[in-house]
């Protein structure tokens, strides 16, 4: 059976799927494996939960750095104005 993969292969595909979109054949292999394997189904669910949590944490940090950049830019503009006035 072409779609038969081991749990090791399945977990590799699952972790790849967090970073990159899977190819059609990988998606089918994984889908088939998750259909027959409870352990990997749980692993898949947990990994996506963790990954989503990390992503939302990362987007929080991005928001913070945007605020920092904005205030930095303001200071730079103010300094430029002050430098011109001198
Ligand atoms: Zn498995």
PDB file of the backbone (N, CA, C, O) and the ligand in Angstrom, with CONECT records:
HET     ZN  A 101       1
ATOM      1  N   UNK A   1       0.845  -1.205   0.000  1.00  0.00           N
ATOM      2  CA  UNK A   1       0.000   0.000   0.000  1.00  0.00           C
ATOM      3  C   UNK A   1       0.876   1.250   0.000  1.00  0.00           C
ATOM      4  O   UNK A   1       1.705   1.429   0.892  1.00  0.00           O
ATOM      5  N   UNK A   2       0.699   2.091  -0.975  1.00  0.00           N
ATOM      6  CA  UNK A   2       1.532   3.272  -1.181  1.00  0.00           C
ATOM      7  C   UNK A   2       1.409   4.273  -0.032  1.00  0.00           C
ATOM      8  O   UNK A   2       2.384   4.928   0.335  1.00  0.00           O
ATOM      9  N   UNK A   3       0.224   4.385   0.521  1.00  0.00           N
ATOM     10  CA  UNK A   3      -0.021   5.413   1.535  1.00  0.00           C
ATOM     11  C   UNK A   3       0.380   4.980   2.936  1.00  0.00           C
ATOM     12  O   UNK A   3       0.310   5.776   3.872  1.00  0.00           O
ATOM     13  N   UNK A   4       0.807   3.704   3.095  1.00  0.00           N
ATOM     14  CA  UNK A   4       1.213   3.221   4.407  1.00  0.00           C
ATOM     15  C   UNK A   4       2.534   3.859   4.833  1.00  0.00           C
ATOM     16  O   UNK A   4       3.545   3.711   4.147  1.00  0.00           O
ATOM     17  N   UNK A   5       2.527   4.565   5.956  1.00  0.00           N
ATOM     18  CA  UNK A   5       3.768   5.105   6.491  1.00  0.00           C
ATOM     19  C   UNK A   5       3.877   4.723   7.958  1.00  0.00           C
ATOM     20  O   UNK A   5       2.886   4.371   8.597  1.00  0.00           O
ATOM     21  N   UNK A   6       5.102   4.797   8.485  1.00  0.00           N
ATOM     22  CA  UNK A   6       5.315   4.484   9.895  1.00  0.00           C
ATOM     23  C   UNK A   6       4.973   5.717  10.745  1.00  0.00           C
ATOM     24  O   UNK A   6       4.797   6.816  10.219  1.00  0.00           O
ATOM     25  N   UNK A   7       4.884   5.516  12.058  1.00  0.00           N
ATOM     26  CA  UNK A   7       4.621   6.625  12.971  1.00  0.00           C
ATOM     27  C   UNK A   7       5.751   7.656  12.894  1.00  0.00           C
ATOM     28  O   UNK A   7       5.519   8.859  13.020  1.00  0.00           O
ATOM     29  N   UNK A   8       6.972   7.167  12.686  1.00  0.00           N
ATOM     30  CA  UNK A   8       8.120   8.064  12.589  1.00  0.00           C
ATOM     31  C   UNK A   8       7.961   8.982  11.371  1.00  0.00           C
ATOM     32  O   UNK A   8       8.156  10.195  11.455  1.00  0.00           O
ATOM     33  N   UNK A   9       7.604   8.375  10.252  1.00  0.00           N
ATOM     34  CA  UNK A   9       7.388   9.166   9.044  1.00  0.00           C
ATOM     35  C   UNK A   9       6.229  10.138   9.229  1.00  0.00           C
ATOM     36  O   UNK A   9       6.278  11.283   8.778  1.00  0.00           O
ATOM     37  N   UNK A  10       5.186   9.658   9.902  1.00  0.00           N
ATOM     38  CA  UNK A  10       4.022  10.503  10.126  1.00  0.00           C
ATOM     39  C   UNK A  10       4.388  11.716  10.970  1.00  0.00           C
ATOM     40  O   UNK A  10       3.971  12.837  10.677  1.00  0.00           O
ATOM     41  N   UNK A  11       5.184  11.481  12.035  1.00  0.00           N
ATOM     42  CA  UNK A  11       5.550  12.596  12.900  1.00  0.00           C
ATOM     43  C   UNK A  11       6.449  13.585  12.164  1.00  0.00           C
ATOM     44  O   UNK A  11       6.406  14.785  12.431  1.00  0.00           O
ATOM     45  N   UNK A  12       7.266  13.077  11.231  1.00  0.00           N
ATOM     46  CA  UNK A  12       8.093  13.969  10.415  1.00  0.00           C
ATOM     47  C   UNK A  12       7.209  14.848   9.523  1.00  0.00           C
ATOM     48  O   UNK A  12       7.434  16.051   9.393  1.00  0.00           O
ATOM     49  N   UNK A  13       6.218  14.228   8.924  1.00  0.00           N
ATOM     50  CA  UNK A  13       5.304  14.982   8.051  1.00  0.00           C
ATOM     51  C   UNK A  13       4.537  16.016   8.879  1.00  0.00           C
ATOM     52  O   UNK A  13       4.329  17.146   8.439  1.00  0.00           O
ATOM     53  N   UNK A  14       4.116  15.607  10.099  1.00  0.00           N
ATOM     54  CA  UNK A  14       3.368  16.523  10.959  1.00  0.00           C
ATOM     55  C   UNK A  14       4.220  17.743  11.312  1.00  0.00           C
ATOM     56  O   UNK A  14       3.742  18.875  11.235  1.00  0.00           O
ATOM     57  N   UNK A  15       5.477  17.517  11.697  1.00  0.00           N
ATOM     58  CA  UNK A  15       6.295  18.675  12.070  1.00  0.00           C
ATOM     59  C   UNK A  15       6.628  19.535  10.849  1.00  0.00           C
ATOM     60  O   UNK A  15       6.747  20.755  10.960  1.00  0.00           O
ATOM     61  N   UNK A  16       6.776  18.899   9.691  1.00  0.00           N
ATOM     62  CA  UNK A  16       6.976  19.679   8.461  1.00  0.00           C
ATOM     63  C   UNK A  16       5.770  20.558   8.166  1.00  0.00           C
ATOM     64  O   UNK A  16       5.904  21.687   7.694  1.00  0.00           O
ATOM     65  N   UNK A  17       4.586  20.017   8.456  1.00  0.00           N
ATOM     66  CA  UNK A  17       3.354  20.724   8.104  1.00  0.00           C
ATOM     67  C   UNK A  17       3.198  22.025   8.890  1.00  0.00           C
ATOM     68  O   UNK A  17       2.431  22.906   8.500  1.00  0.00           O
ATOM     69  N   UNK A  18       3.940  22.141  10.009  1.00  0.00           N
ATOM     70  CA  UNK A  18       3.870  23.374  10.796  1.00  0.00           C
ATOM     71  C   UNK A  18       4.593  24.512  10.088  1.00  0.00           C
ATOM     72  O   UNK A  18       4.191  25.670  10.200  1.00  0.00           O
ATOM     73  N   UNK A  19       5.648  24.191   9.368  1.00  0.00           N
ATOM     74  CA  UNK A  19       6.465  25.218   8.722  1.00  0.00           C
ATOM     75  C   UNK A  19       6.112  25.418   7.259  1.00  0.00           C
ATOM     76  O   UNK A  19       6.128  26.539   6.750  1.00  0.00           O
ATOM     77  N   UNK A  20       5.791  24.310   6.585  1.00  0.00           N
ATOM     78  CA  UNK A  20       5.568  24.387   5.142  1.00  0.00           C
ATOM     79  C   UNK A  20       4.256  23.713   4.772  1.00  0.00           C
ATOM     80  O   UNK A  20       3.842  22.755   5.425  1.00  0.00           O
ATOM     81  N   UNK A  21       3.608  24.204   3.740  1.00  0.00           N
ATOM     82  CA  UNK A  21       2.437  23.484   3.245  1.00  0.00           C
ATOM     83  C   UNK A  21       2.871  22.133   2.693  1.00  0.00           C
ATOM     84  O   UNK A  21       3.887  22.038   2.004  1.00  0.00           O
ATOM     85  N   UNK A  22       2.107  21.095   2.992  1.00  0.00           N
ATOM     86  CA  UNK A  22       2.487  19.746   2.574  1.00  0.00           C
ATOM     87  C   UNK A  22       2.120  19.504   1.119  1.00  0.00           C
ATOM     88  O   UNK A  22       1.177  20.089   0.586  1.00  0.00           O
ATOM     89  N   UNK A  23       2.887  18.630   0.499  1.00  0.00           N
ATOM     90  CA  UNK A  23       2.538  18.200  -0.855  1.00  0.00           C
ATOM     91  C   UNK A  23       1.281  17.334  -0.771  1.00  0.00           C
ATOM     92  O   UNK A  23       0.906  16.837   0.291  1.00  0.00           O
ATOM     93  N   UNK A  24       0.651  17.176  -1.926  1.00  0.00           N
ATOM     94  CA  UNK A  24      -0.589  16.415  -1.953  1.00  0.00           C
ATOM     95  C   UNK A  24      -0.366  14.994  -1.445  1.00  0.00           C
ATOM     96  O   UNK A  24      -1.185  14.473  -0.687  1.00  0.00           O
ATOM     97  N   UNK A  25       0.737  14.364  -1.856  1.00  0.00           N
ATOM     98  CA  UNK A  25       0.975  12.969  -1.473  1.00  0.00           C
ATOM     99  C   UNK A  25       1.266  12.862   0.024  1.00  0.00           C
ATOM    100  O   UNK A  25       0.814  11.922   0.677  1.00  0.00           O
ATOM    101  N   UNK A  26       2.031  13.835   0.577  1.00  0.00           N
ATOM    102  CA  UNK A  26       2.284  13.828   2.021  1.00  0.00           C
ATOM    103  C   UNK A  26       0.988  13.997   2.797  1.00  0.00           C
ATOM    104  O   UNK A  26       0.765  13.336   3.812  1.00  0.00           O
ATOM    105  N   UNK A  27       0.136  14.889   2.308  1.00  0.00           N
ATOM    106  CA  UNK A  27      -1.143  15.122   2.984  1.00  0.00           C
ATOM    107  C   UNK A  27      -1.988  13.866   2.994  1.00  0.00           C
ATOM    108  O   UNK A  27      -2.619  13.538   3.999  1.00  0.00           O
ATOM    109  N   UNK A  28      -1.997  13.157   1.863  1.00  0.00           N
ATOM    110  CA  UNK A  28      -2.786  11.934   1.771  1.00  0.00           C
ATOM    111  C   UNK A  28      -2.222  10.842   2.673  1.00  0.00           C
ATOM    112  O   UNK A  28      -2.968  10.130   3.345  1.00  0.00           O
ATOM    113  N   UNK A  29      -0.895  10.719   2.681  1.00  0.00           N
ATOM    114  CA  UNK A  29      -0.237   9.717   3.543  1.00  0.00           C
ATOM    115  C   UNK A  29      -0.561   9.986   5.005  1.00  0.00           C
ATOM    116  O   UNK A  29      -0.889   9.073   5.762  1.00  0.00           O
ATOM    117  N   UNK A  30      -0.461  11.269   5.393  1.00  0.00           N
ATOM    118  CA  UNK A  30      -0.699  11.646   6.772  1.00  0.00           C
ATOM    119  C   UNK A  30      -2.159  11.406   7.150  1.00  0.00           C
ATOM    120  O   UNK A  30      -2.461  10.868   8.215  1.00  0.00           O
ATOM    121  N   UNK A  31      -3.043  11.812   6.265  1.00  0.00           N
ATOM    122  CA  UNK A  31      -4.467  11.643   6.504  1.00  0.00           C
ATOM    123  C   UNK A  31      -4.806  10.172   6.729  1.00  0.00           C
ATOM    124  O   UNK A  31      -5.564   9.813   7.630  1.00  0.00           O
ATOM    125  N   UNK A  32      -4.214   9.336   5.877  1.00  0.00           N
ATOM    126  CA  UNK A  32      -4.455   7.909   5.972  1.00  0.00           C
ATOM    127  C   UNK A  32      -3.897   7.367   7.283  1.00  0.00           C
ATOM    128  O   UNK A  32      -4.535   6.548   7.944  1.00  0.00           O
ATOM    129  N   UNK A  33      -2.696   7.829   7.658  1.00  0.00           N
ATOM    130  CA  UNK A  33      -2.079   7.341   8.888  1.00  0.00           C
ATOM    131  C   UNK A  33      -2.875   7.798  10.114  1.00  0.00           C
ATOM    132  O   UNK A  33      -3.088   7.020  11.044  1.00  0.00           O
ATOM    133  N   UNK A  34      -3.309   9.052  10.112  1.00  0.00           N
ATOM    134  CA  UNK A  34      -4.064   9.562  11.255  1.00  0.00           C
ATOM    135  C   UNK A  34      -5.396   8.817  11.398  1.00  0.00           C
ATOM    136  O   UNK A  34      -5.939   8.687  12.495  1.00  0.00           O
ATOM    137  N   UNK A  35      -5.903   8.333  10.262  1.00  0.00           N
ATOM    138  CA  UNK A  35      -7.158   7.594  10.271  1.00  0.00           C
ATOM    139  C   UNK A  35      -7.021   6.281  11.031  1.00  0.00           C
ATOM    140  O   UNK A  35      -7.971   5.810  11.657  1.00  0.00           O
ATOM    141  N   UNK A  36      -5.814   5.690  10.968  1.00  0.00           N
ATOM    142  CA  UNK A  36      -5.617   4.384  11.609  1.00  0.00           C
ATOM    143  C   UNK A  36      -4.820   4.480  12.902  1.00  0.00           C
ATOM    144  O   UNK A  36      -4.698   3.484  13.615  1.00  0.00           O
ATOM    145  N   UNK A  37      -4.263   5.670  13.232  1.00  0.00           N
ATOM    146  CA  UNK A  37      -3.343   5.741  14.366  1.00  0.00           C
ATOM    147  C   UNK A  37      -3.772   6.833  15.354  1.00  0.00           C
ATOM    148  O   UNK A  37      -3.708   8.022  15.044  1.00  0.00           O
ATOM    149  N   UNK A  38      -4.203   6.418  16.528  1.00  0.00           N
ATOM    150  CA  UNK A  38      -4.643   7.354  17.562  1.00  0.00           C
ATOM    151  C   UNK A  38      -3.496   8.190  18.115  1.00  0.00           C
ATOM    152  O   UNK A  38      -3.645   9.386  18.366  1.00  0.00           O
ATOM    153  N   UNK A  39      -2.338   7.534  18.303  1.00  0.00           N
ATOM    154  CA  UNK A  39      -1.191   8.220  18.904  1.00  0.00           C
ATOM    155  C   UNK A  39      -0.782   9.416  18.051  1.00  0.00           C
ATOM    156  O   UNK A  39      -0.539  10.504  18.573  1.00  0.00           O
ATOM    157  N   UNK A  40      -0.708   9.212  16.740  1.00  0.00           N
ATOM    158  CA  UNK A  40      -0.287  10.293  15.862  1.00  0.00           C
ATOM    159  C   UNK A  40      -1.384  11.355  15.725  1.00  0.00           C
ATOM    160  O   UNK A  40      -1.083  12.532  15.525  1.00  0.00           O
ATOM    161  N   UNK A  41      -2.620  10.954  15.830  1.00  0.00           N
ATOM    162  CA  UNK A  41      -3.715  11.926  15.814  1.00  0.00           C
ATOM    163  C   UNK A  41      -3.581  12.869  16.996  1.00  0.00           C
ATOM    164  O   UNK A  41      -3.741  14.082  16.859  1.00  0.00           O
ATOM    165  N   UNK A  42      -3.280  12.294  18.176  1.00  0.00           N
ATOM    166  CA  UNK A  42      -3.073  13.118  19.374  1.00  0.00           C
ATOM    167  C   UNK A  42      -1.845  14.011  19.205  1.00  0.00           C
ATOM    168  O   UNK A  42      -1.872  15.196  19.538  1.00  0.00           O
ATOM    169  N   UNK A  43      -0.769  13.422  18.680  1.00  0.00           N
ATOM    170  CA  UNK A  43       0.475  14.158  18.473  1.00  0.00           C
ATOM    171  C   UNK A  43       0.227  15.338  17.523  1.00  0.00           C
ATOM    172  O   UNK A  43       0.672  16.458  17.772  1.00  0.00           O
ATOM    173  N   UNK A  44      -0.475  15.065  16.460  1.00  0.00           N
ATOM    174  CA  UNK A  44      -0.806  16.085  15.462  1.00  0.00           C
ATOM    175  C   UNK A  44      -1.588  17.223  16.112  1.00  0.00           C
ATOM    176  O   UNK A  44      -1.291  18.396  15.888  1.00  0.00           O
ATOM    177  N   UNK A  45      -2.587  16.871  16.918  1.00  0.00           N
ATOM    178  CA  UNK A  45      -3.438  17.881  17.551  1.00  0.00           C
ATOM    179  C   UNK A  45      -2.622  18.727  18.532  1.00  0.00           C
ATOM    180  O   UNK A  45      -2.732  19.953  18.548  1.00  0.00           O
ATOM    181  N   UNK A  46      -1.796  18.055  19.353  1.00  0.00           N
ATOM    182  CA  UNK A  46      -1.001  18.773  20.357  1.00  0.00           C
ATOM    183  C   UNK A  46       0.008  19.705  19.708  1.00  0.00           C
ATOM    184  O   UNK A  46       0.202  20.841  20.141  1.00  0.00           O
ATOM    185  N   UNK A  47       0.649  19.197  18.653  1.00  0.00           N
ATOM    186  CA  UNK A  47       1.670  19.998  17.985  1.00  0.00           C
ATOM    187  C   UNK A  47       1.048  21.249  17.376  1.00  0.00           C
ATOM    188  O   UNK A  47       1.641  22.327  17.424  1.00  0.00           O
ATOM    189  N   UNK A  48      -0.136  21.109  16.810  1.00  0.00           N
ATOM    190  CA  UNK A  48      -0.791  22.275  16.227  1.00  0.00           C
ATOM    191  C   UNK A  48      -1.261  23.252  17.300  1.00  0.00           C
ATOM    192  O   UNK A  48      -1.246  24.465  17.093  1.00  0.00           O
ATOM    193  N   UNK A  49      -1.682  22.716  18.452  1.00  0.00           N
ATOM    194  CA  UNK A  49      -2.060  23.585  19.574  1.00  0.00           C
ATOM    195  C   UNK A  49      -0.858  24.403  20.030  1.00  0.00           C
ATOM    196  O   UNK A  49      -0.954  25.614  20.226  1.00  0.00           O
ATOM    197  N   UNK A  50       0.288  23.715  20.197  1.00  0.00           N
ATOM    198  CA  UNK A  50       1.512  24.396  20.630  1.00  0.00           C
ATOM    199  C   UNK A  50       1.938  25.423  19.589  1.00  0.00           C
ATOM    200  O   UNK A  50       2.293  26.556  19.915  1.00  0.00           O
ATOM    201  N   UNK A  51       1.894  25.002  18.336  1.00  0.00           N
ATOM    202  CA  UNK A  51       2.317  25.898  17.263  1.00  0.00           C
ATOM    203  C   UNK A  51       1.431  27.138  17.182  1.00  0.00           C
ATOM    204  O   UNK A  51       1.920  28.244  16.950  1.00  0.00           O
ATOM    205  N   UNK A  52       0.110  26.946  17.379  1.00  0.00           N
ATOM    206  CA  UNK A  52      -0.792  28.100  17.369  1.00  0.00           C
ATOM    207  C   UNK A  52      -0.513  29.030  18.543  1.00  0.00           C
ATOM    208  O   UNK A  52      -0.554  30.253  18.407  1.00  0.00           O
ATOM    209  N   UNK A  53      -0.225  28.429  19.708  1.00  0.00           N
ATOM    210  CA  UNK A  53       0.097  29.232  20.885  1.00  0.00           C
ATOM    211  C   UNK A  53       1.367  30.036  20.644  1.00  0.00           C
ATOM    212  O   UNK A  53       1.441  31.215  20.990  1.00  0.00           O
ATOM    213  N   UNK A  54       2.369  29.387  20.045  1.00  0.00           N
ATOM    214  CA  UNK A  54       3.625  30.075  19.744  1.00  0.00           C
ATOM    215  C   UNK A  54       3.404  31.196  18.743  1.00  0.00           C
ATOM    216  O   UNK A  54       3.975  32.278  18.873  1.00  0.00           O
ATOM    217  N   UNK A  55       2.563  30.929  17.732  1.00  0.00           N
ATOM    218  CA  UNK A  55       2.288  31.934  16.719  1.00  0.00           C
ATOM    219  C   UNK A  55       1.616  33.155  17.325  1.00  0.00           C
ATOM    220  O   UNK A  55       1.954  34.288  16.983  1.00  0.00           O
ATOM    221  N   UNK A  56       0.654  32.925  18.236  1.00  0.00           N
ATOM    222  CA  UNK A  56      -0.020  34.070  18.835  1.00  0.00           C
ATOM    223  C   UNK A  56       0.914  34.825  19.764  1.00  0.00           C
ATOM    224  O   UNK A  56       0.816  36.045  19.894  1.00  0.00           O
ATOM    225  N   UNK A  57       1.834  34.090  20.419  1.00  0.00           N
ATOM    226  CA  UNK A  57       2.847  34.753  21.233  1.00  0.00           C
ATOM    227  C   UNK A  57       3.747  35.614  20.354  1.00  0.00           C
ATOM    228  O   UNK A  57       4.084  36.746  20.703  1.00  0.00           O
ATOM    229  N   UNK A  58       4.132  35.051  19.201  1.00  0.00           N
ATOM    230  CA  UNK A  58       5.015  35.752  18.294  1.00  0.00           C
ATOM    231  C   UNK A  58       4.333  37.015  17.750  1.00  0.00           C
ATOM    232  O   UNK A  58       4.978  38.052  17.591  1.00  0.00           O
ATOM    233  N   UNK A  59       3.038  36.924  17.469  1.00  0.00           N
ATOM    234  CA  UNK A  59       2.365  38.101  16.914  1.00  0.00           C
ATOM    235  C   UNK A  59       2.200  39.173  17.987  1.00  0.00           C
ATOM    236  O   UNK A  59       2.148  40.362  17.676  1.00  0.00           O
ATOM    237  N   UNK A  60       2.116  38.745  19.277  1.00  0.00           N
ATOM    238  CA  UNK A  60       2.110  39.721  20.371  1.00  0.00           C
ATOM    239  C   UNK A  60       3.428  40.482  20.420  1.00  0.00           C
ATOM    240  O   UNK A  60       3.460  41.703  20.574  1.00  0.00           O
ATOM    241  N   UNK A  61       4.519  39.723  20.284  1.00  0.00           N
ATOM    242  CA  UNK A  61       5.842  40.343  20.307  1.00  0.00           C
ATOM    243  C   UNK A  61       6.009  41.291  19.124  1.00  0.00           C
ATOM    244  O   UNK A  61       6.597  42.365  19.249  1.00  0.00           O
ATOM    245  N   UNK A  62       5.483  40.874  17.978  1.00  0.00           N
ATOM    246  CA  UNK A  62       5.569  41.725  16.796  1.00  0.00           C
ATOM    247  C   UNK A  62       4.851  43.046  17.024  1.00  0.00           C
ATOM    248  O   UNK A  62       5.322  44.109  16.619  1.00  0.00           O
ATOM    249  N   UNK A  63       3.693  42.953  17.688  1.00  0.00           N
ATOM    250  CA  UNK A  63       2.949  44.179  17.994  1.00  0.00           C
ATOM    251  C   UNK A  63       3.769  45.093  18.902  1.00  0.00           C
ATOM    252  O   UNK A  63       3.824  46.307  18.707  1.00  0.00           O
ATOM    253  N   UNK A  64       4.408  44.474  19.905  1.00  0.00           N
ATOM    254  CA  UNK A  64       5.224  45.254  20.831  1.00  0.00           C
ATOM    255  C   UNK A  64       6.360  45.957  20.107  1.00  0.00           C
ATOM    256  O   UNK A  64       6.615  47.139  20.333  1.00  0.00           O
ATOM    257  N   UNK A  65       7.049  45.211  19.221  1.00  0.00           N
ATOM    258  CA  UNK A  65       8.201  45.806  18.551  1.00  0.00           C
ATOM    259  C   UNK A  65       7.739  46.901  17.581  1.00  0.00           C
ATOM    260  O   UNK A  65       8.486  47.839  17.304  1.00  0.00           O
ATOM    261  N   UNK A  66       6.515  46.782  17.068  1.00  0.00           N
ATOM    262  CA  UNK A  66       5.986  47.839  16.196  1.00  0.00           C
ATOM    263  C   UNK A  66       5.834  49.122  16.998  1.00  0.00           C
ATOM    264  O   UNK A  66       6.164  50.213  16.534  1.00  0.00           O
ATOM    265  N   UNK A  67       5.318  48.960  18.231  1.00  0.00           N
ATOM    266  CA  UNK A  67       5.151  50.124  19.103  1.00  0.00           C
ATOM    267  C   UNK A  67       6.515  50.746  19.399  1.00  0.00           C
ATOM    268  O   UNK A  67       6.677  51.966  19.366  1.00  0.00           O
ATOM    269  N   UNK A  68       7.502  49.875  19.692  1.00  0.00           N
ATOM    270  CA  UNK A  68       8.852  50.366  19.978  1.00  0.00           C
ATOM    271  C   UNK A  68       9.447  51.098  18.775  1.00  0.00           C
ATOM    272  O   UNK A  68      10.036  52.171  18.905  1.00  0.00           O
ATOM    273  N   UNK A  69       9.275  50.487  17.605  1.00  0.00           N
ATOM    274  CA  UNK A  69       9.808  51.101  16.393  1.00  0.00           C
ATOM    275  C   UNK A  69       9.160  52.456  16.153  1.00  0.00           C
ATOM    276  O   UNK A  69       9.819  53.410  15.740  1.00  0.00           O
ATOM    277  N   UNK A  70       7.870  52.527  16.415  1.00  0.00           N
ATOM    278  CA  UNK A  70       7.155  53.768  16.171  1.00  0.00           C
ATOM    279  C   UNK A  70       7.666  54.870  17.090  1.00  0.00           C
ATOM    280  O   UNK A  70       7.901  55.996  16.652  1.00  0.00           O
ATOM    281  N   UNK A  71       7.838  54.533  18.390  1.00  0.00           N
ATOM    282  CA  UNK A  71       8.326  55.566  19.298  1.00  0.00           C
ATOM    283  C   UNK A  71       9.778  55.916  18.983  1.00  0.00           C
ATOM    284  O   UNK A  71      10.190  57.065  19.140  1.00  0.00           O
ATOM    285  N   UNK A  72      10.548  54.931  18.541  1.00  0.00           N
ATOM    286  CA  UNK A  72      11.923  55.191  18.120  1.00  0.00           C
ATOM    287  C   UNK A  72      11.947  56.143  16.931  1.00  0.00           C
ATOM    288  O   UNK A  72      12.749  57.075  16.871  1.00  0.00           O
ATOM    289  N   UNK A  73      11.062  55.887  16.003  1.00  0.00           N
ATOM    290  CA  UNK A  73      10.985  56.730  14.809  1.00  0.00           C
ATOM    291  C   UNK A  73      10.594  58.151  15.192  1.00  0.00           C
ATOM    292  O   UNK A  73      11.114  59.112  14.626  1.00  0.00           O
ATOM    293  N   UNK A  74       9.689  58.289  16.142  1.00  0.00           N
ATOM    294  CA  UNK A  74       9.271  59.617  16.608  1.00  0.00           C
ATOM    295  C   UNK A  74      10.457  60.379  17.196  1.00  0.00           C
ATOM    296  O   UNK A  74      10.674  61.556  16.908  1.00  0.00           O
ATOM    297  N   UNK A  75      11.224  59.658  18.038  1.00  0.00           N
ATOM    298  CA  UNK A  75      12.404  60.284  18.658  1.00  0.00           C
ATOM    299  C   UNK A  75      13.394  60.718  17.582  1.00  0.00           C
ATOM    300  O   UNK A  75      13.984  61.796  17.665  1.00  0.00           O
ATOM    301  N   UNK A  76      13.573  59.859  16.562  1.00  0.00           N
ATOM    302  CA  UNK A  76      14.503  60.171  15.478  1.00  0.00           C
ATOM    303  C   UNK A  76      14.040  61.433  14.737  1.00  0.00           C
ATOM    304  O   UNK A  76      14.844  62.307  14.410  1.00  0.00           O
ATOM    305  N   UNK A  77      12.744  61.508  14.483  1.00  0.00           N
ATOM    306  CA  UNK A  77      12.195  62.683  13.779  1.00  0.00           C
ATOM    307  C   UNK A  77      12.377  63.934  14.628  1.00  0.00           C
ATOM    308  O   UNK A  77      12.778  64.986  14.129  1.00  0.00           O
ATOM    309  N   UNK A  78      12.073  63.804  15.940  1.00  0.00           N
ATOM    310  CA  UNK A  78      12.244  64.938  16.857  1.00  0.00           C
ATOM    311  C   UNK A  78      13.691  65.398  16.887  1.00  0.00           C
ATOM    312  O   UNK A  78      13.970  66.597  16.852  1.00  0.00           O
ATOM    313  N   UNK A  79      14.623  64.432  16.954  1.00  0.00           N
ATOM    314  CA  UNK A  79      16.047  64.757  16.960  1.00  0.00           C
ATOM    315  C   UNK A  79      16.450  65.474  15.684  1.00  0.00           C
ATOM    316  O   UNK A  79      17.249  66.410  15.712  1.00  0.00           O
ATOM    317  N   UNK A  80      15.886  65.023  14.553  1.00  0.00           N
ATOM    318  CA  UNK A  80      16.183  65.667  13.275  1.00  0.00           C
ATOM    319  C   UNK A  80      15.716  67.115  13.286  1.00  0.00           C
ATOM    320  O   UNK A  80      16.438  68.012  12.849  1.00  0.00           O
ATOM    321  N   UNK A  81      14.507  67.338  13.786  1.00  0.00           N
ATOM    322  CA  UNK A  81      13.959  68.689  13.843  1.00  0.00           C
ATOM    323  C   UNK A  81      14.827  69.565  14.733  1.00  0.00           C
ATOM    324  O   UNK A  81      15.154  70.700  14.387  1.00  0.00           O
ATOM    325  N   UNK A  82      15.196  69.011  15.898  1.00  0.00           N
ATOM    326  CA  UNK A  82      16.045  69.762  16.831  1.00  0.00           C
ATOM    327  C   UNK A  82      17.400  70.079  16.202  1.00  0.00           C
ATOM    328  O   UNK A  82      17.924  71.180  16.371  1.00  0.00           O
ATOM    329  N   UNK A  83      17.965  69.115  15.478  1.00  0.00           N
ATOM    330  CA  UNK A  83      19.262  69.316  14.842  1.00  0.00           C
ATOM    331  C   UNK A  83      19.173  70.433  13.803  1.00  0.00           C
ATOM    332  O   UNK A  83      20.101  71.229  13.659  1.00  0.00           O
ATOM    333  N   UNK A  84      18.063  70.488  13.088  1.00  0.00           N
ATOM    334  CA  UNK A  84      17.889  71.528  12.074  1.00  0.00           C
ATOM    335  C   UNK A  84      17.735  72.902  12.712  1.00  0.00           C
ATOM    336  O   UNK A  84      18.196  73.900  12.158  1.00  0.00           O
ATOM    337  N   UNK A  85      17.076  72.960  13.898  1.00  0.00           N
ATOM    338  CA  UNK A  85      16.845  74.235  14.557  1.00  0.00           C
ATOM    339  C   UNK A  85      18.130  74.827  15.141  1.00  0.00           C
ATOM    340  O   UNK A  85      18.243  76.033  15.358  1.00  0.00           O
ATOM    341  N   UNK A  86      19.109  73.916  15.391  1.00  0.00           N
ATOM    342  CA  UNK A  86      20.327  74.425  16.028  1.00  0.00           C
ATOM    343  C   UNK A  86      21.209  75.183  15.056  1.00  0.00           C
ATOM    344  O   UNK A  86      22.271  75.674  15.439  1.00  0.00           O
TER     345      UNK A  86
HETATM  346 ZN    ZN A 101       1.172   6.721  14.124  1.00  0.00          ZN
END
